[in-house]
Amino acid sequence: MTDASMDSVPMKGRLTTVDARTKKRNAAEKRFKAYGMIAILIGIFFLVVLAVSILRSGIPAFTQAEMKLEFVLTQEEFDSAESQVLKTKAYEAIFINKLSTALTEKGISVDFDAAAIERLLGKPGSTIREYFRANPDQIGTPVTFSLPASSRVDGYFKGRVTRDSVVDSRFFEASDLDIVDALADAGIIVRNFNWNFITGSDSGVDNPGGAGIGVSVIGSFFMMLVVLALSLPIGVAASIYLEEFAPQNWFTDLIEVNISNLAAVPSIVFGILGLAVFIQFMHLPQSAPLVGGLVLTLMTLPTIIISTRASLKAVPPSIREAALGVGASKMQTVFHHVLPLAAPGILTGTIIGLAQALGETAPLLLIGMVGFIARAYPEGVVSGFIDPNSAMPAQIYTWAARADAGFYEKAWGGIIILLIFLLTMNIIAIILRRRFERRW
């Protein structure tokens, strides 16, 4: 048979021939890739929905409707107010008089009384009195007061409150919106960036406009210092011993099993343990960041130990053999060669464990670190550890549990700040891993 006739006959099993089985396998591979892409797109979609929901609900918390009014308090007015029995009422009457004068000068006519001002601003008389008593040199000079508006006034500017939804009550009346519109036209009520939300402390249940998360941020910071100072050295030391020095027997196997089990224990169990051991037995100060840090240390240790052991296992055995071959001791091999190579994974696991601890709420609530106890900044480093304080997740939980919609808005804003902290910690973990990473 000639070569030409052989080429015309199809050969069974030729490499270029795609049989039915191969076509079926290739089609299954393409479907699997498509399923993977669909799963990724679904995950990205829900992530975008979550981010948009958080930003849309939380960004309004960073602005606040304020009443800005500049006026001069004379010495005669100050002496007259201080001589009366109801001093804050006297200052409030002075404020109303100054406000009416400012509106008249702008050609705006609107009727309001002390009750309406209290519904719009709370009790401005106490704020004015405290300022001039603390700054008597400002009497007789122009002073601009920025007073936060009530939750309903703030919600009116943000679209949360409308004229149709307002129901007359002792807290707010529909006619008050006419006063608000007049003050807005006069430029007396404006929306500004709410620095108090970032730097302030929690407020009463009837004052969402004055609530801030700054003190809780400080409480979380001191707690993280305790967690870092205890969990990192203890966790790394335990991991080095179990991975490099401990004999393989039933006792070390029992320890490893318990460490793995502790990593899966619900966080509220650690809160109960901290309440029983650190507060009821050791009599440490309740609601203190020190106790919160100790509880979160117990919860973070299993995560750090597991990640550190995985990093130590990832170092090639040839590194150990080479160090031992040139005469290094076991300890020199671990600390001079193995540990530096495992440092990126150890740092990454530690920061991820700290980020997890930063977002925990249940154990902190059990030891009393609720939001409303954080009313002032600590006076020093020692008081920052032992004085009662709160933490960001506990503060957010407290706001979300309150009835006023203004606090619910603050809870979303607190979530944004908490996410910024978590993203920062994860970025630091990535930078450290890239900085110390070595290839072999």
N, C-alpha and C positions, 0 to 999 in steps of 0.2 A: 504494500500500500504506500502511495506517495505521501510526501509531507503535506501537500495541499489537501488531500483527502482526509488526513488525520486532523487538520485544523478545523475541518467542517464538522467533525463529530464531537459533540459536547462530552467532556470528561467529568466523570462523577468525582466529587470531592475537590475540585479545583478551588484554590484559595480565594480567587476573585468572585466565586459564585456564592451568593447569599441565599441560603436555604430558608425554609419556613421557620425552622427552630431559631435560627439566628435573627431573623426578622422579629420574631416574638420576643426574644431576649432584648433586642435593641429598643423595641417599643416599650417594654416594661421599664427599662432604664430611663427613657425619656419621660414616662409618666411619673416615675419617682422624683426626677429632677423638678418636674412641674409641681408636684405636691410640696416639695421643699420650698420652692419659690412662693407658692401660695401661702404656706405657713408663715414664711418670713413677712410677706406683705400683710397678712392678718395681724401679726404681732406689731408691726410698725403702725398699722392703722389704729389699733387700740392704744398704743403708746402716744400717738399724736392726739387722740381723743382725750386721754388722761391729761396730757400737758395742756391742751387748750382749756379743758374744764378747770384745772387748777389756776391757770393764769387769769381766765375770765372771771372766776369767782374771787380770787385773792388780790388781784391788782388794785381794786377799789379800796382795800384796806390801807393802802399807802397814801391815800389822800383824805383830807378832812375838811369839812366846812367849818370855817372860823368867822367870828365877828371881830373885825378890826376897828377900833375906835380910838382916836387920839383926843385927849382933853387935858385940861389943866385943873388940878385940884388946889384950891387956895388954902391958905393957912386957916382962915375962918371956917371954911367947910370941914376941914380936918378936925379942928377943935370942937365944932358943933357935933360932928358924928361921934367923936370919942366921948362926949359928955352924955350921950343918950344911953338908955338901958339896952335897947336893941340896936347894937352898933352895926351889925351887918345889914339890917334893914335900912338904916340911915345911909350907908354907903350905896346900897342898891337904889335908893331914891335919888341920890346924887347921879348915879350912872344913868338912870332913866331920864333925868332932866338933861344931862349932857347929850344923850342919844337923840332926844326930841329936838334939841337945839341944832344938832348936826343935820337932821333930816329937813328941818325948816330952812336951813341955809342952802340946802340943795334943791329946795322947791318941792319937796315931797311931803304930802300930808297923809298920815295914817294914825289911827288910834290904837293905843296899847296901854296896858297897865302892868303892875308888878307881877301879877299872876301869869300874864302872857310871856313876860321876859323869863320867868322861872321855867316855863315850859320850853322855851327856846334855848336857854343857856344854863339852866340849873340855878345856882345861887351865885351870881357874879359879885355880890357884896363882900363875901368872905375873901375872895381872891384879891379884890382891890384893897381891902383893909390890910391883909397880910403883906401886900407889896409896899404900901406906904409906911407901915410900921417898921418894915425891914429896911426901907430906903427913905428916911425922912428928908434927905437932901433933895429928893425929887419933887417935893411939894412946891408948887408954884411954877413948875416947868412942864412943858408938853410931854406927855407920856402916852405911848401907844400900847393898848392892851389887845392881846390876841386870845380870845376866849373860845374854846371849842363849842360848837353847836351840839344840840341834843342828837340822839340817834335818829329820830324821825326827821329832823331838819336835814341831817347829813344824808339820810336815805332819800329825801325828796330831790336833792341835787344829783344823786346817783341813779335816780329812776326806780329805786326800790319802793318808794312811797309815792302814791299818786293822789290826786284830789278825790278820785272815786273810791279809793280804798281807805281813806281816813274816816275813822269813827270817833265822834266826840267822846272824850274821857278827861279825867283829871290830869292825864299826862300830855294830851295834845288835843287840839280842836281844829276843825276844818278852817275856821277863820284865821288861825295862826299862819296859814300859808299865804294869806294876803300880806301879812306883816313881813314874812320872809321874802316875798317877791319885791316889796318896797325896799327892804334893806339891800337886796341884791342889786336892784336898779341904782341904788345910791352908792354901790361899791363898798358897803360896810360888811356884808357877808360875802366871802370869797372862798374858793377851794384852793388849798395849798398842800404841798407835800407834808405828810404827817410824820415828822421826825420823832414825835413822842411814841409812835407805834414801835419804832426800832430801839429807842433808848429808854422808854418809860417802863413802868411796872403795872401790874394788874390793878384794876379798879373795882369799885363796888358793882353789884348786879344791875344797878340803875344808871350806870355811866359807861357805856361801851366806847364812847368817844375818847375817854381818857385812858383807855387800856393800852398797855404796851408790853412788849415781849423782851425788852432789854435785860431786865433783872433775871429772867429765866435763862437767857443766853449765858449770863455769867454763872448761874448755877450749873448749867450743863458743862461749861468750860472747867469748873473746879472738879466736877465728877469725872470728866475725861482725864484730867491730870492724875487723879487717884487710880483710875483703871489702867492708864499707861504705865504709871510707876510700879504697879503691882503685877499686872498680867504679863507684861513683856518679859521681865527677868525670870519670873516663876515659870511661865509657859515655855520659854526657850530652854531654861535649865532642865526642866522635866523632860522635854523632848530629846535633848542631847543625851541624857542619862538613859532613857528608854531605848533610843535608837543605836547608841554607840557603846554603852558600857553595861547595861543591865543584862544579866544572863537570861536565856530563854527557858523559862520554867512556868509552872502553873500560876505562880504569884504574879509575874509580869503579864501573863495572858489575862488574868483577872483584872489587872489595872487597865490594860488596853480596852477590854470590853466595857468597863465602867466609864472610861473616858468617852468612848463612842456613844454610850447610852446617855451620858450627861449632855452631849451636844444636841440630843433630840428632846430633852426635857422641856416642857413649856415654861416660858419665862415667869409666869405667875408663881410657879413652885419656888423659884429662887427668891421671889418677893416674900413668900411665907417663911422661908428659911432665914432671910435677913431680919424679918420682924422678930422671929423667935430667938435668934442667936445674938444679933448685934444690938437690938433695942431692949428686949425683955430680959435677956441673960447678961449681956455685957454692959447694959445701961448706957449705951452711946446716945448722943443727942438725936432726938427724933426729927425727921424732915431735914437733916443736915446732908449736904453734898458728900461728906465723908462716908456716911452710911450708904447713900446711893451708889457711890463709887465702889464700895466693898461688895455690895450686892451685884453690881454689873461686872465686877472682876470675876466673881464666881461663875457668872453666866458666860463670860468671854473666854475664860481659860481653856475649855475644851476645843473651841474653834482655833485658838492660837496653837495649841499642842498638836492638833491634827495637821494643820497647814505647815507647821515647822517640821514635823516628822516627814511629811511628803517632800519638802524641800531638801532635807538631808538625804533621803533615799534617792533623789534625783541626781546627786553628785556621783559620777562614775566611780566604781571600785578601784580603778587604776590610779586615781588620785591618792587614795589611802595607801595602796600597795607601794606606790613610788615614794611617798613620804616615809613609810616604815622601812623601805629598802635602803634609804640613805641614813638611817639611824635615828629618825625622829621617834619620840615616845608616842604613846596612844593619845595623850592629852595634847601634845604639840601637833599631832596630825589633825585632830579635830579642830582646835582653835586657830591654827595657822593656815590650814589648807581647806578643810571641809566647810567650816562655818562661813568664811568669806565668800565661798562660791554659792552657798545656800542663802546668803543675806537677802538677795532680791525677793525670793519667795517668802522668806520670814517677814520682811517688812510689808509685803503686800498682804499676807494673811493677817498681820497685826492691825493694819489700818482698816481692812474689811471688818475685822472683829470689833474695832472701835466704832466704825460706822453703824454696825448692827446694834451695838449697845446704846449709841446716841439716840436711836429711834424707839427704844423700848419705853413703854408706858405702864404696863400692869405691875411690874415689881416696884416702881416708884410710888404708885398710888397706895400700895400696901404699907409702905413705910412712912406715909404721910406727906410726900412731896407733891401736894396738890397746888394748883395754880394760885389760889387766892392768898396764900401765905407769903408770897414774894412781893413785898410792898416797898422795899428799899434796897439799895446796893450795899454790899458788905463794906465794913469800915476798914478792913485790912485783909491780908493774906490768911491769917489764922481764922478770922471770923468768916471768911469766904468758905472755909471747910466745915466749920462747926455750927454756924448760925443757920436757922431755918431758911430754906430757899426752895425753889421749884426748878423744873427743867422744861425745856421746850416742848417735848411731847406731852408732858402732864399739863402744861399751860394750854396747849391746843385742845386737849381733851376737856378741860374745864370750860373753855369758851364754847366748844361745840355742844356742851350739855346745857347751856343757859338758853332761856327762852327768847331773848331779844335777838332779832335778825342781825343787829350790828355786831354782836359777839360772834355769830356764825360767820360773818364776813371776816372778822379778825382771825378766826380759826383757819380759814383758807389762806390768809396772808401769812400766818405763822407756818403753815405747811410750805409755802414758798421759801421762807427763810431757812427752814429745816432742810429742804432739798438743796439749797445753795451750800449749806455746810456739808451735806453728804457728797455732793458733786465735787466740792473742793477736796475732801479727804480722798476720794477715789482718784482724782487727778494727781494728787501728791503721791499716791501709791503707784500710779503709772510712771510718773517721772522718776521716782526712786528705783523702780524696777529697771527702767531703761538706763539709769545712771550706773547701777552696780551690776548689771547683767554681763556675764562673761560667756563666751562660746568656747566649746572644746570639741 
